[in-house]
Amino acid sequence: MGAYAALAVGLINLRYQTGSDSNLSKSLVLVIPGVLILGLSFTSAGKNWMQSKNAAAISLTCGALLLAYSFFV
């Protein structure tokens, strides 16, 4: 759900800030991690890794940082 949320927020940001400077690069900061994590969830190795405690800590940290970034951009 977090990957989908990052992807959705990035695409919404891209649309609502049309015309502003470096909008694409700012939105891609949100879209790329979302796409990577979403794609990782479709592989068996990715599913196994996501069930570990390290993955949970990394995901929560990155998710919180991306969420904060989305509000400041």
CHARMM internal coordinates of N, CA and C (Angstrom, degrees):
IC EDIT
DIST 1 N 1 CA 1.4516
DIST 1 CA 1 C 1.5201
ANGL 1 N 1 CA 1 C 110.27
DIST 1 C 2 N 1.3236
ANGL 1 CA 1 C 2 N 116.21
DIHE 1 N 1 CA 1 C 2 N -34.94
DIST 2 N 2 CA 1.4579
ANGL 1 C 2 N 2 CA 119.59
DIHE 1 CA 1 C 2 N 2 CA 179.59
DIST 2 CA 2 C 1.5197
ANGL 2 N 2 CA 2 C 112.56
DIHE 1 C 2 N 2 CA 2 C -65.64
DIST 2 C 3 N 1.3375
ANGL 2 CA 2 C 3 N 116.16
DIHE 2 N 2 CA 2 C 3 N -38.43
DIST 3 N 3 CA 1.4611
ANGL 2 C 3 N 3 CA 120.36
DIHE 2 CA 2 C 3 N 3 CA 178.77
DIST 3 CA 3 C 1.5202
ANGL 3 N 3 CA 3 C 110.44
DIHE 2 C 3 N 3 CA 3 C -65.32
DIST 3 C 4 N 1.3002
ANGL 3 CA 3 C 4 N 116.33
DIHE 3 N 3 CA 3 C 4 N -43.00
DIST 4 N 4 CA 1.4629
ANGL 3 C 4 N 4 CA 120.45
DIHE 3 CA 3 C 4 N 4 CA 178.00
DIST 4 CA 4 C 1.5272
ANGL 4 N 4 CA 4 C 110.48
DIHE 3 C 4 N 4 CA 4 C -64.31
DIST 4 C 5 N 1.3222
ANGL 4 CA 4 C 5 N 117.57
DIHE 4 N 4 CA 4 C 5 N -39.07
DIST 5 N 5 CA 1.4628
ANGL 4 C 5 N 5 CA 121.07
DIHE 4 CA 4 C 5 N 5 CA 179.63
DIST 5 CA 5 C 1.5289
ANGL 5 N 5 CA 5 C 110.69
DIHE 4 C 5 N 5 CA 5 C -64.62
DIST 5 C 6 N 1.3371
ANGL 5 CA 5 C 6 N 117.60
DIHE 5 N 5 CA 5 C 6 N -42.73
DIST 6 N 6 CA 1.4644
ANGL 5 C 6 N 6 CA 120.19
DIHE 5 CA 5 C 6 N 6 CA 178.41
DIST 6 CA 6 C 1.5208
ANGL 6 N 6 CA 6 C 110.74
DIHE 5 C 6 N 6 CA 6 C -64.27
DIST 6 C 7 N 1.3224
ANGL 6 CA 6 C 7 N 116.58
DIHE 6 N 6 CA 6 C 7 N -41.36
DIST 7 N 7 CA 1.4563
ANGL 6 C 7 N 7 CA 120.96
DIHE 6 CA 6 C 7 N 7 CA 178.02
DIST 7 CA 7 C 1.5309
ANGL 7 N 7 CA 7 C 110.83
DIHE 6 C 7 N 7 CA 7 C -63.23
DIST 7 C 8 N 1.3128
ANGL 7 CA 7 C 8 N 117.04
DIHE 7 N 7 CA 7 C 8 N -45.65
DIST 8 N 8 CA 1.4644
ANGL 7 C 8 N 8 CA 121.34
DIHE 7 CA 7 C 8 N 8 CA -178.87
DIST 8 CA 8 C 1.5292
ANGL 8 N 8 CA 8 C 111.58
DIHE 7 C 8 N 8 CA 8 C -65.41
DIST 8 C 9 N 1.3160
ANGL 8 CA 8 C 9 N 117.34
DIHE 8 N 8 CA 8 C 9 N -43.56
DIST 9 N 9 CA 1.4671
ANGL 8 C 9 N 9 CA 120.53
DIHE 8 CA 8 C 9 N 9 CA -179.88
DIST 9 CA 9 C 1.5238
ANGL 9 N 9 CA 9 C 110.26
DIHE 8 C 9 N 9 CA 9 C -64.84
DIST 9 C 10 N 1.3256
ANGL 9 CA 9 C 10 N 116.89
DIHE 9 N 9 CA 9 C 10 N -38.72
DIST 10 N 10 CA 1.4615
ANGL 9 C 10 N 10 CA 120.09
DIHE 9 CA 9 C 10 N 10 CA 178.15
DIST 10 CA 10 C 1.5229
ANGL 10 N 10 CA 10 C 112.09
DIHE 9 C 10 N 10 CA 10 C -64.00
DIST 10 C 11 N 1.3255
ANGL 10 CA 10 C 11 N 116.48
DIHE 10 N 10 CA 10 C 11 N -42.06
DIST 11 N 11 CA 1.4673
ANGL 10 C 11 N 11 CA 119.77
DIHE 10 CA 10 C 11 N 11 CA 179.14
DIST 11 CA 11 C 1.5254
ANGL 11 N 11 CA 11 C 111.70
DIHE 10 C 11 N 11 CA 11 C -70.44
DIST 11 C 12 N 1.3133
ANGL 11 CA 11 C 12 N 117.22
DIHE 11 N 11 CA 11 C 12 N -36.79
DIST 12 N 12 CA 1.4693
ANGL 11 C 12 N 12 CA 120.64
DIHE 11 CA 11 C 12 N 12 CA 176.27
DIST 12 CA 12 C 1.5243
ANGL 12 N 12 CA 12 C 109.60
DIHE 11 C 12 N 12 CA 12 C -65.33
DIST 12 C 13 N 1.3225
ANGL 12 CA 12 C 13 N 116.48
DIHE 12 N 12 CA 12 C 13 N -42.34
DIST 13 N 13 CA 1.4638
ANGL 12 C 13 N 13 CA 121.00
DIHE 12 CA 12 C 13 N 13 CA 178.37
DIST 13 CA 13 C 1.5275
ANGL 13 N 13 CA 13 C 110.36
DIHE 12 C 13 N 13 CA 13 C -61.58
DIST 13 C 14 N 1.3196
ANGL 13 CA 13 C 14 N 116.14
DIHE 13 N 13 CA 13 C 14 N -40.64
DIST 14 N 14 CA 1.4639
ANGL 13 C 14 N 14 CA 120.56
DIHE 13 CA 13 C 14 N 14 CA 179.27
DIST 14 CA 14 C 1.5258
ANGL 14 N 14 CA 14 C 110.91
DIHE 13 C 14 N 14 CA 14 C -59.96
DIST 14 C 15 N 1.2942
ANGL 14 CA 14 C 15 N 116.29
DIHE 14 N 14 CA 14 C 15 N -42.01
DIST 15 N 15 CA 1.4758
ANGL 14 C 15 N 15 CA 120.78
DIHE 14 CA 14 C 15 N 15 CA -178.20
DIST 15 CA 15 C 1.5252
ANGL 15 N 15 CA 15 C 112.50
DIHE 14 C 15 N 15 CA 15 C -72.32
DIST 15 C 16 N 1.3241
ANGL 15 CA 15 C 16 N 117.45
DIHE 15 N 15 CA 15 C 16 N -44.54
DIST 16 N 16 CA 1.4614
ANGL 15 C 16 N 16 CA 120.01
DIHE 15 CA 15 C 16 N 16 CA -174.04
DIST 16 CA 16 C 1.5149
ANGL 16 N 16 CA 16 C 114.01
DIHE 15 C 16 N 16 CA 16 C -76.92
DIST 16 C 17 N 1.3223
ANGL 16 CA 16 C 17 N 117.27
DIHE 16 N 16 CA 16 C 17 N -18.21
DIST 17 N 17 CA 1.4640
ANGL 16 C 17 N 17 CA 119.11
DIHE 16 CA 16 C 17 N 17 CA 179.33
DIST 17 CA 17 C 1.5163
ANGL 17 N 17 CA 17 C 111.62
DIHE 16 C 17 N 17 CA 17 C -108.91
DIST 17 C 18 N 1.3091
ANGL 17 CA 17 C 18 N 116.68
DIHE 17 N 17 CA 17 C 18 N 29.57
DIST 18 N 18 CA 1.4621
ANGL 17 C 18 N 18 CA 121.52
DIHE 17 CA 17 C 18 N 18 CA 178.48
DIST 18 CA 18 C 1.5281
ANGL 18 N 18 CA 18 C 109.58
DIHE 17 C 18 N 18 CA 18 C -57.85
DIST 18 C 19 N 1.3185
ANGL 18 CA 18 C 19 N 115.73
DIHE 18 N 18 CA 18 C 19 N 129.45
DIST 19 N 19 CA 1.4502
ANGL 18 C 19 N 19 CA 120.74
DIHE 18 CA 18 C 19 N 19 CA 178.05
DIST 19 CA 19 C 1.5156
ANGL 19 N 19 CA 19 C 114.34
DIHE 18 C 19 N 19 CA 19 C 97.65
DIST 19 C 20 N 1.3156
ANGL 19 CA 19 C 20 N 119.29
DIHE 19 N 19 CA 19 C 20 N -15.25
DIST 20 N 20 CA 1.4654
ANGL 19 C 20 N 20 CA 119.67
DIHE 19 CA 19 C 20 N 20 CA 179.47
DIST 20 CA 20 C 1.5297
ANGL 20 N 20 CA 20 C 109.88
DIHE 19 C 20 N 20 CA 20 C -81.31
DIST 20 C 21 N 1.3183
ANGL 20 CA 20 C 21 N 115.50
DIHE 20 N 20 CA 20 C 21 N 159.02
DIST 21 N 21 CA 1.4617
ANGL 20 C 21 N 21 CA 121.01
DIHE 20 CA 20 C 21 N 21 CA -177.03
DIST 21 CA 21 C 1.5197
ANGL 21 N 21 CA 21 C 111.55
DIHE 20 C 21 N 21 CA 21 C -65.63
DIST 21 C 22 N 1.3068
ANGL 21 CA 21 C 22 N 116.66
DIHE 21 N 21 CA 21 C 22 N 137.06
DIST 22 N 22 CA 1.4718
ANGL 21 C 22 N 22 CA 126.72
DIHE 21 CA 21 C 22 N 22 CA 177.76
DIST 22 CA 22 C 1.5279
ANGL 22 N 22 CA 22 C 112.68
DIHE 21 C 22 N 22 CA 22 C 48.91
DIST 22 C 23 N 1.3087
ANGL 22 CA 22 C 23 N 115.78
DIHE 22 N 22 CA 22 C 23 N 40.17
DIST 23 N 23 CA 1.4613
ANGL 22 C 23 N 23 CA 121.06
DIHE 22 CA 22 C 23 N 23 CA 179.61
DIST 23 CA 23 C 1.5204
ANGL 23 N 23 CA 23 C 111.35
DIHE 22 C 23 N 23 CA 23 C -65.48
DIST 23 C 24 N 1.3290
ANGL 23 CA 23 C 24 N 117.44
DIHE 23 N 23 CA 23 C 24 N -40.21
DIST 24 N 24 CA 1.4603
ANGL 23 C 24 N 24 CA 120.65
DIHE 23 CA 23 C 24 N 24 CA -177.64
DIST 24 CA 24 C 1.5222
ANGL 24 N 24 CA 24 C 110.95
DIHE 23 C 24 N 24 CA 24 C -63.26
DIST 24 C 25 N 1.3162
ANGL 24 CA 24 C 25 N 117.87
DIHE 24 N 24 CA 24 C 25 N -44.60
DIST 25 N 25 CA 1.4646
ANGL 24 C 25 N 25 CA 120.00
DIHE 24 CA 24 C 25 N 25 CA -179.07
DIST 25 CA 25 C 1.5287
ANGL 25 N 25 CA 25 C 111.54
DIHE 24 C 25 N 25 CA 25 C -66.76
DIST 25 C 26 N 1.3243
ANGL 25 CA 25 C 26 N 116.89
DIHE 25 N 25 CA 25 C 26 N -36.18
DIST 26 N 26 CA 1.4616
ANGL 25 C 26 N 26 CA 120.02
DIHE 25 CA 25 C 26 N 26 CA 178.03
DIST 26 CA 26 C 1.5260
ANGL 26 N 26 CA 26 C 110.99
DIHE 25 C 26 N 26 CA 26 C -66.93
DIST 26 C 27 N 1.3166
ANGL 26 CA 26 C 27 N 116.70
DIHE 26 N 26 CA 26 C 27 N -39.06
DIST 27 N 27 CA 1.4639
ANGL 26 C 27 N 27 CA 120.56
DIHE 26 CA 26 C 27 N 27 CA -179.90
DIST 27 CA 27 C 1.5245
ANGL 27 N 27 CA 27 C 111.54
DIHE 26 C 27 N 27 CA 27 C -73.97
DIST 27 C 28 N 1.3356
ANGL 27 CA 27 C 28 N 116.92
DIHE 27 N 27 CA 27 C 28 N -34.35
DIST 28 N 28 CA 1.4614
ANGL 27 C 28 N 28 CA 119.73
DIHE 27 CA 27 C 28 N 28 CA 179.71
DIST 28 CA 28 C 1.5225
ANGL 28 N 28 CA 28 C 112.64
DIHE 27 C 28 N 28 CA 28 C -66.54
DIST 28 C 29 N 1.3320
ANGL 28 CA 28 C 29 N 117.14
DIHE 28 N 28 CA 28 C 29 N -24.41
DIST 29 N 29 CA 1.4670
ANGL 28 C 29 N 29 CA 120.35
DIHE 28 CA 28 C 29 N 29 CA 174.99
DIST 29 CA 29 C 1.5258
ANGL 29 N 29 CA 29 C 110.04
DIHE 28 C 29 N 29 CA 29 C -60.87
DIST 29 C 30 N 1.3001
ANGL 29 CA 29 C 30 N 117.07
DIHE 29 N 29 CA 29 C 30 N -30.04
DIST 30 N 30 CA 1.4639
ANGL 29 C 30 N 30 CA 121.99
DIHE 29 CA 29 C 30 N 30 CA 178.09
DIST 30 CA 30 C 1.5232
ANGL 30 N 30 CA 30 C 112.12
DIHE 29 C 30 N 30 CA 30 C -91.35
DIST 30 C 31 N 1.3124
ANGL 30 CA 30 C 31 N 117.28
DIHE 30 N 30 CA 30 C 31 N -37.52
DIST 31 N 31 CA 1.4584
ANGL 30 C 31 N 31 CA 121.08
DIHE 30 CA 30 C 31 N 31 CA -174.39
DIST 31 CA 31 C 1.5270
ANGL 31 N 31 CA 31 C 112.04
DIHE 30 C 31 N 31 CA 31 C -72.81
DIST 31 C 32 N 1.3201
ANGL 31 CA 31 C 32 N 117.90
DIHE 31 N 31 CA 31 C 32 N -44.59
DIST 32 N 32 CA 1.4690
ANGL 31 C 32 N 32 CA 120.91
DIHE 31 CA 31 C 32 N 32 CA -174.74
DIST 32 CA 32 C 1.5272
ANGL 32 N 32 CA 32 C 112.56
DIHE 31 C 32 N 32 CA 32 C -61.30
DIST 32 C 33 N 1.3431
ANGL 32 CA 32 C 33 N 120.55
DIHE 32 N 32 CA 32 C 33 N -49.45
DIST 33 N 33 CA 1.4690
ANGL 32 C 33 N 33 CA 117.90
DIHE 32 CA 32 C 33 N 33 CA 177.26
DIST 33 CA 33 C 1.5273
ANGL 33 N 33 CA 33 C 112.70
DIHE 32 C 33 N 33 CA 33 C -61.46
DIST 33 C 34 N 1.3112
ANGL 33 CA 33 C 34 N 116.64
DIHE 33 N 33 CA 33 C 34 N -35.99
DIST 34 N 34 CA 1.4564
ANGL 33 C 34 N 34 CA 119.98
DIHE 33 CA 33 C 34 N 34 CA 178.26
DIST 34 CA 34 C 1.5133
ANGL 34 N 34 CA 34 C 112.21
DIHE 33 C 34 N 34 CA 34 C -62.81
DIST 34 C 35 N 1.3216
ANGL 34 CA 34 C 35 N 116.64
DIHE 34 N 34 CA 34 C 35 N -44.15
DIST 35 N 35 CA 1.4635
ANGL 34 C 35 N 35 CA 121.07
DIHE 34 CA 34 C 35 N 35 CA 179.43
DIST 35 CA 35 C 1.5259
ANGL 35 N 35 CA 35 C 110.52
DIHE 34 C 35 N 35 CA 35 C -67.31
DIST 35 C 36 N 1.3366
ANGL 35 CA 35 C 36 N 116.95
DIHE 35 N 35 CA 35 C 36 N -41.52
DIST 36 N 36 CA 1.4658
ANGL 35 C 36 N 36 CA 119.97
DIHE 35 CA 35 C 36 N 36 CA -179.70
DIST 36 CA 36 C 1.5231
ANGL 36 N 36 CA 36 C 111.99
DIHE 35 C 36 N 36 CA 36 C -63.43
DIST 36 C 37 N 1.3020
ANGL 36 CA 36 C 37 N 117.20
DIHE 36 N 36 CA 36 C 37 N -45.81
DIST 37 N 37 CA 1.4649
ANGL 36 C 37 N 37 CA 120.50
DIHE 36 CA 36 C 37 N 37 CA -179.06
DIST 37 CA 37 C 1.5233
ANGL 37 N 37 CA 37 C 110.60
DIHE 36 C 37 N 37 CA 37 C -69.24
DIST 37 C 38 N 1.3063
ANGL 37 CA 37 C 38 N 117.03
DIHE 37 N 37 CA 37 C 38 N -39.16
DIST 38 N 38 CA 1.4584
ANGL 37 C 38 N 38 CA 120.24
DIHE 37 CA 37 C 38 N 38 CA 177.21
DIST 38 CA 38 C 1.5317
ANGL 38 N 38 CA 38 C 110.59
DIHE 37 C 38 N 38 CA 38 C -63.42
DIST 38 C 39 N 1.3146
ANGL 38 CA 38 C 39 N 117.02
DIHE 38 N 38 CA 38 C 39 N -43.26
DIST 39 N 39 CA 1.4607
ANGL 38 C 39 N 39 CA 120.81
DIHE 38 CA 38 C 39 N 39 CA 176.90
DIST 39 CA 39 C 1.5166
ANGL 39 N 39 CA 39 C 112.26
DIHE 38 C 39 N 39 CA 39 C -64.87
DIST 39 C 40 N 1.3193
ANGL 39 CA 39 C 40 N 116.48
DIHE 39 N 39 CA 39 C 40 N -37.16
DIST 40 N 40 CA 1.4670
ANGL 39 C 40 N 40 CA 121.43
DIHE 39 CA 39 C 40 N 40 CA 178.56
DIST 40 CA 40 C 1.5204
ANGL 40 N 40 CA 40 C 111.51
DIHE 39 C 40 N 40 CA 40 C -64.46
DIST 40 C 41 N 1.3089
ANGL 40 CA 40 C 41 N 116.36
DIHE 40 N 40 CA 40 C 41 N -30.49
DIST 41 N 41 CA 1.4694
ANGL 40 C 41 N 41 CA 119.65
DIHE 40 CA 40 C 41 N 41 CA -178.41
DIST 41 CA 41 C 1.5244
ANGL 41 N 41 CA 41 C 112.77
DIHE 40 C 41 N 41 CA 41 C -71.88
DIST 41 C 42 N 1.3324
ANGL 41 CA 41 C 42 N 117.44
DIHE 41 N 41 CA 41 C 42 N -11.63
DIST 42 N 42 CA 1.4591
ANGL 41 C 42 N 42 CA 120.45
DIHE 41 CA 41 C 42 N 42 CA 178.93
DIST 42 CA 42 C 1.5281
ANGL 42 N 42 CA 42 C 113.36
DIHE 41 C 42 N 42 CA 42 C -92.04
DIST 42 C 43 N 1.3373
ANGL 42 CA 42 C 43 N 117.72
DIHE 42 N 42 CA 42 C 43 N -7.39
DIST 43 N 43 CA 1.4645
ANGL 42 C 43 N 43 CA 120.63
DIHE 42 CA 42 C 43 N 43 CA 179.20
DIST 43 CA 43 C 1.5206
ANGL 43 N 43 CA 43 C 109.57
DIHE 42 C 43 N 43 CA 43 C -101.45
DIST 43 C 44 N 1.3209
ANGL 43 CA 43 C 44 N 116.43
DIHE 43 N 43 CA 43 C 44 N 153.26
DIST 44 N 44 CA 1.4697
ANGL 43 C 44 N 44 CA 119.42
DIHE 43 CA 43 C 44 N 44 CA -179.43
DIST 44 CA 44 C 1.5231
ANGL 44 N 44 CA 44 C 111.33
DIHE 43 C 44 N 44 CA 44 C -69.13
DIST 44 C 45 N 1.3291
ANGL 44 CA 44 C 45 N 117.35
DIHE 44 N 44 CA 44 C 45 N -37.34
DIST 45 N 45 CA 1.4670
ANGL 44 C 45 N 45 CA 119.57
DIHE 44 CA 44 C 45 N 45 CA 177.76
DIST 45 CA 45 C 1.5281
ANGL 45 N 45 CA 45 C 110.41
DIHE 44 C 45 N 45 CA 45 C -65.12
DIST 45 C 46 N 1.3223
ANGL 45 CA 45 C 46 N 116.35
DIHE 45 N 45 CA 45 C 46 N -39.61
DIST 46 N 46 CA 1.4616
ANGL 45 C 46 N 46 CA 120.23
DIHE 45 CA 45 C 46 N 46 CA 178.54
DIST 46 CA 46 C 1.5121
ANGL 46 N 46 CA 46 C 112.32
DIHE 45 C 46 N 46 CA 46 C -65.65
DIST 46 C 47 N 1.3207
ANGL 46 CA 46 C 47 N 116.55
DIHE 46 N 46 CA 46 C 47 N -39.76
DIST 47 N 47 CA 1.4651
ANGL 46 C 47 N 47 CA 120.34
DIHE 46 CA 46 C 47 N 47 CA 178.31
DIST 47 CA 47 C 1.5214
ANGL 47 N 47 CA 47 C 110.82
DIHE 46 C 47 N 47 CA 47 C -63.74
DIST 47 C 48 N 1.3349
ANGL 47 CA 47 C 48 N 116.55
DIHE 47 N 47 CA 47 C 48 N -42.24
DIST 48 N 48 CA 1.4652
ANGL 47 C 48 N 48 CA 119.95
DIHE 47 CA 47 C 48 N 48 CA 178.70
DIST 48 CA 48 C 1.5207
ANGL 48 N 48 CA 48 C 111.22
DIHE 47 C 48 N 48 CA 48 C -64.61
DIST 48 C 49 N 1.3300
ANGL 48 CA 48 C 49 N 116.82
DIHE 48 N 48 CA 48 C 49 N -41.26
DIST 49 N 49 CA 1.4619
ANGL 48 C 49 N 49 CA 119.89
DIHE 48 CA 48 C 49 N 49 CA -179.51
DIST 49 CA 49 C 1.5179
ANGL 49 N 49 CA 49 C 110.72
DIHE 48 C 49 N 49 CA 49 C -66.92
DIST 49 C 50 N 1.3160
ANGL 49 CA 49 C 50 N 117.48
DIHE 49 N 49 CA 49 C 50 N -39.07
DIST 50 N 50 CA 1.4626
ANGL 49 C 50 N 50 CA 120.94
DIHE 49 CA 49 C 50 N 50 CA -177.80
DIST 50 CA 50 C 1.5261
ANGL 50 N 50 CA 50 C 113.17
DIHE 49 C 50 N 50 CA 50 C -66.79
DIST 50 C 51 N 1.3083
ANGL 50 CA 50 C 51 N 117.44
DIHE 50 N 50 CA 50 C 51 N -16.34
DIST 51 N 51 CA 1.4597
ANGL 50 C 51 N 51 CA 120.70
DIHE 50 CA 50 C 51 N 51 CA 178.87
DIST 51 CA 51 C 1.5275
ANGL 51 N 51 CA 51 C 112.58
DIHE 50 C 51 N 51 CA 51 C -85.99
DIST 51 C 52 N 1.3307
ANGL 51 CA 51 C 52 N 118.03
DIHE 51 N 51 CA 51 C 52 N -3.59
DIST 52 N 52 CA 1.4577
ANGL 51 C 52 N 52 CA 120.78
DIHE 51 CA 51 C 52 N 52 CA -179.37
DIST 52 CA 52 C 1.5335
ANGL 52 N 52 CA 52 C 110.81
DIHE 51 C 52 N 52 CA 52 C -84.77
DIST 52 C 53 N 1.3223
ANGL 52 CA 52 C 53 N 115.29
DIHE 52 N 52 CA 52 C 53 N 160.63
DIST 53 N 53 CA 1.4680
ANGL 52 C 53 N 53 CA 120.26
DIHE 52 CA 52 C 53 N 53 CA 179.16
DIST 53 CA 53 C 1.5214
ANGL 53 N 53 CA 53 C 111.47
DIHE 52 C 53 N 53 CA 53 C -70.03
DIST 53 C 54 N 1.3303
ANGL 53 CA 53 C 54 N 117.01
DIHE 53 N 53 CA 53 C 54 N -33.41
DIST 54 N 54 CA 1.4700
ANGL 53 C 54 N 54 CA 120.06
DIHE 53 CA 53 C 54 N 54 CA 177.50
DIST 54 CA 54 C 1.5222
ANGL 54 N 54 CA 54 C 110.86
DIHE 53 C 54 N 54 CA 54 C -62.80
DIST 54 C 55 N 1.3058
ANGL 54 CA 54 C 55 N 116.45
DIHE 54 N 54 CA 54 C 55 N -42.36
DIST 55 N 55 CA 1.4630
ANGL 54 C 55 N 55 CA 120.46
DIHE 54 CA 54 C 55 N 55 CA 179.12
DIST 55 CA 55 C 1.5205
ANGL 55 N 55 CA 55 C 110.65
DIHE 54 C 55 N 55 CA 55 C -64.40
DIST 55 C 56 N 1.3018
ANGL 55 CA 55 C 56 N 117.01
DIHE 55 N 55 CA 55 C 56 N -38.35
DIST 56 N 56 CA 1.4693
ANGL 55 C 56 N 56 CA 120.22
DIHE 55 CA 55 C 56 N 56 CA 178.66
DIST 56 CA 56 C 1.5239
ANGL 56 N 56 CA 56 C 110.71
DIHE 55 C 56 N 56 CA 56 C -63.78
DIST 56 C 57 N 1.3268
ANGL 56 CA 56 C 57 N 116.73
DIHE 56 N 56 CA 56 C 57 N -43.43
DIST 57 N 57 CA 1.4663
ANGL 56 C 57 N 57 CA 120.40
DIHE 56 CA 56 C 57 N 57 CA 179.56
DIST 57 CA 57 C 1.5249
ANGL 57 N 57 CA 57 C 110.94
DIHE 56 C 57 N 57 CA 57 C -65.65
DIST 57 C 58 N 1.3221
ANGL 57 CA 57 C 58 N 116.96
DIHE 57 N 57 CA 57 C 58 N -43.46
DIST 58 N 58 CA 1.4631
ANGL 57 C 58 N 58 CA 120.98
DIHE 57 CA 57 C 58 N 58 CA 179.30
DIST 58 CA 58 C 1.5208
ANGL 58 N 58 CA 58 C 110.14
DIHE 57 C 58 N 58 CA 58 C -64.81
DIST 58 C 59 N 1.3131
ANGL 58 CA 58 C 59 N 117.22
DIHE 58 N 58 CA 58 C 59 N -43.67
DIST 59 N 59 CA 1.4661
ANGL 58 C 59 N 59 CA 121.56
DIHE 58 CA 58 C 59 N 59 CA -178.65
DIST 59 CA 59 C 1.5190
ANGL 59 N 59 CA 59 C 111.84
DIHE 58 C 59 N 59 CA 59 C -63.94
DIST 59 C 60 N 1.3148
ANGL 59 CA 59 C 60 N 116.82
DIHE 59 N 59 CA 59 C 60 N -43.61
DIST 60 N 60 CA 1.4618
ANGL 59 C 60 N 60 CA 119.85
DIHE 59 CA 59 C 60 N 60 CA 179.58
DIST 60 CA 60 C 1.5262
ANGL 60 N 60 CA 60 C 111.41
DIHE 59 C 60 N 60 CA 60 C -65.19
DIST 60 C 61 N 1.3189
ANGL 60 CA 60 C 61 N 116.35
DIHE 60 N 60 CA 60 C 61 N -41.84
DIST 61 N 61 CA 1.4615
ANGL 60 C 61 N 61 CA 120.27
DIHE 60 CA 60 C 61 N 61 CA 179.72
DIST 61 CA 61 C 1.5216
ANGL 61 N 61 CA 61 C 111.21
DIHE 60 C 61 N 61 CA 61 C -65.04
DIST 61 C 62 N 1.3333
ANGL 61 CA 61 C 62 N 115.92
DIHE 61 N 61 CA 61 C 62 N -49.23
DIST 62 N 62 CA 1.4684
ANGL 61 C 62 N 62 CA 119.98
DIHE 61 CA 61 C 62 N 62 CA 179.50
DIST 62 CA 62 C 1.5241
ANGL 62 N 62 CA 62 C 111.07
DIHE 61 C 62 N 62 CA 62 C -64.14
DIST 62 C 63 N 1.3176
ANGL 62 CA 62 C 63 N 117.45
DIHE 62 N 62 CA 62 C 63 N -40.23
DIST 63 N 63 CA 1.4580
ANGL 62 C 63 N 63 CA 120.97
DIHE 62 CA 62 C 63 N 63 CA 178.96
DIST 63 CA 63 C 1.5147
ANGL 63 N 63 CA 63 C 111.99
DIHE 62 C 63 N 63 CA 63 C -62.30
DIST 63 C 64 N 1.3153
ANGL 63 CA 63 C 64 N 116.34
DIHE 63 N 63 CA 63 C 64 N -42.79
DIST 64 N 64 CA 1.4665
ANGL 63 C 64 N 64 CA 119.94
DIHE 63 CA 63 C 64 N 64 CA 178.86
DIST 64 CA 64 C 1.5268
ANGL 64 N 64 CA 64 C 111.12
DIHE 63 C 64 N 64 CA 64 C -65.66
DIST 64 C 65 N 1.3319
ANGL 64 CA 64 C 65 N 116.84
DIHE 64 N 64 CA 64 C 65 N -40.67
DIST 65 N 65 CA 1.4637
ANGL 64 C 65 N 65 CA 120.10
DIHE 64 CA 64 C 65 N 65 CA 178.43
DIST 65 CA 65 C 1.5295
ANGL 65 N 65 CA 65 C 111.82
DIHE 64 C 65 N 65 CA 65 C -66.58
DIST 65 C 66 N 1.3269
ANGL 65 CA 65 C 66 N 116.79
DIHE 65 N 65 CA 65 C 66 N -40.93
DIST 66 N 66 CA 1.4618
ANGL 65 C 66 N 66 CA 119.74
DIHE 65 CA 65 C 66 N 66 CA 178.08
DIST 66 CA 66 C 1.5246
ANGL 66 N 66 CA 66 C 111.65
DIHE 65 C 66 N 66 CA 66 C -66.79
DIST 66 C 67 N 1.3135
ANGL 66 CA 66 C 67 N 116.28
DIHE 66 N 66 CA 66 C 67 N -37.27
DIST 67 N 67 CA 1.4638
ANGL 66 C 67 N 67 CA 119.81
DIHE 66 CA 66 C 67 N 67 CA 177.57
DIST 67 CA 67 C 1.5230
ANGL 67 N 67 CA 67 C 110.57
DIHE 66 C 67 N 67 CA 67 C -64.81
DIST 67 C 68 N 1.3157
ANGL 67 CA 67 C 68 N 116.83
DIHE 67 N 67 CA 67 C 68 N -44.71
DIST 68 N 68 CA 1.4694
ANGL 67 C 68 N 68 CA 120.17
DIHE 67 CA 67 C 68 N 68 CA 177.69
DIST 68 CA 68 C 1.5285
ANGL 68 N 68 CA 68 C 110.70
DIHE 67 C 68 N 68 CA 68 C -62.81
DIST 68 C 69 N 1.3254
ANGL 68 CA 68 C 69 N 116.19
DIHE 68 N 68 CA 68 C 69 N -41.92
DIST 69 N 69 CA 1.4693
ANGL 68 C 69 N 69 CA 120.68
DIHE 68 CA 68 C 69 N 69 CA 178.35
DIST 69 CA 69 C 1.5214
ANGL 69 N 69 CA 69 C 111.29
DIHE 68 C 69 N 69 CA 69 C -60.24
DIST 69 C 70 N 1.3341
ANGL 69 CA 69 C 70 N 116.44
DIHE 69 N 69 CA 69 C 70 N -39.70
DIST 70 N 70 CA 1.4676
ANGL 69 C 70 N 70 CA 119.47
DIHE 69 CA 69 C 70 N 70 CA -178.19
DIST 70 CA 70 C 1.5219
ANGL 70 N 70 CA 70 C 112.04
DIHE 69 C 70 N 70 CA 70 C -64.54
DIST 70 C 71 N 1.3136
ANGL 70 CA 70 C 71 N 117.84
DIHE 70 N 70 CA 70 C 71 N -28.25
DIST 71 N 71 CA 1.4649
ANGL 70 C 71 N 71 CA 120.14
DIHE 70 CA 70 C 71 N 71 CA 178.86
DIST 71 CA 71 C 1.5322
ANGL 71 N 71 CA 71 C 111.55
DIHE 70 C 71 N 71 CA 71 C -80.44
DIST 71 C 72 N 1.3319
ANGL 71 CA 71 C 72 N 117.11
DIHE 71 N 71 CA 71 C 72 N -29.93
DIST 72 N 72 CA 1.4681
ANGL 71 C 72 N 72 CA 119.87
DIHE 71 CA 71 C 72 N 72 CA -178.12
DIST 72 CA 72 C 1.5124
ANGL 72 N 72 CA 72 C 113.64
DIHE 71 C 72 N 72 CA 72 C -85.53
DIST 72 C 73 N 1.3235
ANGL 72 CA 72 C 73 N 117.06
DIHE 72 N 72 CA 72 C 73 N -17.37
DIST 73 N 73 CA 1.4731
ANGL 72 C 73 N 73 CA 120.27
DIHE 72 CA 72 C 73 N 73 CA 179.56
DIST 73 CA 73 C 1.4683
ANGL 73 N 73 CA 73 C 106.56
DIHE 72 C 73 N 73 CA 73 C -85.52
END
COOR INIT
IC SEED 1 N 1 CA 1 C
IC BUILD
